[in-house]
Amino acid sequence: MSYDTPLIFAIIPTLVFVLVACVEYMRPRRALTLGRYPRWQTAALFFGANGAVGWVLAWLVAVPAAAAWAATNDFGLLHWLDWPVWAEILIAFVALDFTLWLQHLAMHKLPILWRTHIVHHADPDMDVSTAIRFHPFEIILSTLWKALCVALLGVPLLVALAFEAWLAANALFNHGNVALPRWLDRTIRPFLVTPDMHLVHHSTAISEQQSNYGFALTIWDRLFGTYKAEAAAGRDAQAIGLAEAQDARPGGFIWSAKLPLT
């Protein structure tokens, strides 16, 4: 794999980010309480830090090494199957999506992991920038988990990269402050997480935060009983973020970066 390969797969999420940002600017779902600035500046700083640490580690070192090791040692589920290529790719996408659902569940259930994930949930608004607002600690932990899953499943590197691009595109879409028509939401929701569905997960209510863990597929929340169609307050009145930080503090980078240590 050349070092340009991960950059090629980064094009799709980049285009989705620009598209969602334009749509939510022209047709926003909700009025933002803090606005775009300084929230977008904070998200951009996290994105830069994560790119320099986590994503370089993930897609130039850890995940390629895991995929190469599995291929060299003929290890992992996909190496043990003798199915058509399309079927193995489908299995890889579904299985990796489930592993990310499990990771997200753990981030909410284990206090030590929640301390890193809380940075993502502290945003008192939700728009496309929230999808890139993650603390570097979480990105590093996620990288190690993805590398392990790629090795155990025997996922080829190009398939892992394609999955990551697909997952990122979905996360950018379902974090978008986009006024999706209700009929379209109902059509998509049985399969993919929609903005209104993920909005529930960003509620200030703990019981609602612990629902709708999916980043892309909705099957896991439906299967394990964590699906919630709408917040108790309704999608228009639902408060977003942390109940204890409904002010301007989460908009700042320093406050947000220090949050896991407080």
Secondary structure, 3 states (H helix, E strand, C coil): CCCCHHHHHHHHHHHHHHHHHHHHHHCECCCCCCCCCCHHHHHHHHHHHHHHHHHHHHHHHHHHHHHHHHHHCCCCHHHHCCCCHHHHHHHHHHHHHHHHHHHHHHHHHCHHHHHHHHHHHCCCCCCHHHHHCCCHHHHHHHHHHHHHHHHHHCCCHHHHHHHHHHHHHHHHHHHCCECCCHHHHHHHCCCECCHHHHHHHCECCHHHHCCCCCCCECHHHHHCCCCCCCCCCCCCCCCECCHHHCCCHHHCHHHHHHHHHC
